Each structure stands twice: as structure tokens, then as C-alpha cells.
């Protein structure tokens, strides 16, 4: 069966993520140890116990990546045809791991540092992101462009669902304008960093150095959030990953570009993209979030 592999991004984290894998798989426990050693952080405590760190971006990112990576490792021996891996935002780095571009420890270090770079870019300003439902892309783009505010389209999730990033105060000013244009819902997210917009420019060059250090020369196809096209080499990764911080995520465009190449999608470590996919494609998306859903997906594929 031809599969597209999907990996969720930040915002999909929750306390208890990965615990069922940890309790039932020696492989998962080994991966927790590798991650903990990589950045000298107790991932069991981070992911299983109530704590403040799980929502701090430099820890959120490696936690989500680890969860997705474990789900993929426990699945990958199932007979299937790897067509491509596609991640949403942070998930692009999980996709790179699945495609063989990164070792686990390096992937954990890379996204941990990415989170720190993103935080540093907002040390003297407050950013945020805002979900807009019920407007077409062009209307939202026009509102942002004509606002004279520091706001930009950041995530093209599906038709009628777009996320804007920018300075929090400016996003708040934009809310009534968007509602006046006919938005069904406008929701400011609980975050202090604005991803995928020019406010992260300072993080791009340091991230490029990390990509150069950790990413392998060749790997299986990954779809870029920036171009909505496949790439398979380190040289291409060096072009798209640093600017991924400042450019919008072309998620729906990516699915539409390549949905015909697969029989089905599998989402590793979440159900967020499954929900979005229902609005984009008729192809089925199955999630792997624990041992039971892992078994269900394997049984579906094996028929």
C-alpha cells in the first residue's frame, strides 16, 4: 500500500503523550533514554507529569518529535510503500527523521535549539497566532496587507481555515476587521511566539548552521512546508528549512499536490492533521497515538 506519512506540529502536545508506548515497548523506552541523554532532560517527567516545561517551545518541540518518532519506529516494519513524509511546521523535522535524514539524538537536539532560537527572537516583543475560520485565503491576505500592522498569513491549513501570525496587540486589533469581512470565528491562540512570519528572521541563519551540522546528505522524499514540493538532499534542506521559520506553512497545497500518489495517509503521534485532511482530501487518514491505534492501522494496511 502506498502511504503518505504525516507528522503534527506544536499545539498537539498533552500530558501523558507517549506513555502507552513507553509502558508496552522496549523500543520506546530506549528512545526515551536517547532523547533524555541528548538534551539532559527527563522526558518521562516532561511528557507524563504535570509541569510548566511541556508548553515551553524548546521542550514542546522535542517532546512532540519524540512521540511521533516512536509511533513511526513501531510501525515502520509493516510492509508499505514510502511515498513521502509531510510534517506541519515542527512536524517537518519529525518527517525528516522518518525519511532517514536525522538520527534521533540529533533530531532532538536540533528542534530543542530551534525552540530556543524562536524564543530568543521574541525576548523583547510579544507575538502570537490567530486562527481564522470561514474566509478565503485572498480576503485574509488582503486584510493583513492593508492593515499596516505586523501580521502575516502563517498556516494555510484548509479552505476556510488559515492561521495568522504577528505581534499580539496587532492581532487583537485585526479581530474585528476579520469578523466584519465575514469570518465565522477568530480565535487568538495561547502562545507568545509568532511562527512562520518575518519576526523570526533572526533565527534563520543560526538554524541553517544546525541543519548543516545534523542533516544527512540524502534521504527519502519529504515535502517542504515552504514550497509544497518534495526534496531529498541536504543542499535542498539548507534552502528550505531556515526560511521555514519566516514563510507560511503550505499544508493544504502540499496535500493537494501529492494526494494522488498515495492510497492513504497515516498520522504519527496525533490526530490534528486527520481532522484538517477531512476538509482537503477524500483519501483516508488514520492516526497512530498508542498501541491500540498502532495495531488498528497495521491490520488495515495488511487487509
Secondary structure, DSSP 8 states (H G I E B T S, - for coil): -EEEEEE--TT---TTTTHHHHHH-HHHHHHHHHHHHHHT--HHHHHHS--SGGGSHHHHHHHHHHHHHHHHHHHTTS--EEEEEEESTTHHHHHHHHTTSS-HHHHHHHHHHHHHHHHHHTTTS-EEEEEEES--HHHHHHHHHHTTSSEEEEEEEETTEEEEEEEHHHHHHHHHHHHHTT-SEEEE-S-S---SSGGGHHHHHHHHHHHHHHS-SEEEEEE-TTTSSEEEEHHHHHHHHHHHTTS-B-HHHHHHHHGGG-SEEEEES-SHHHHHHTTT-SS-EEEE-SHHHHHHHHHHHH-
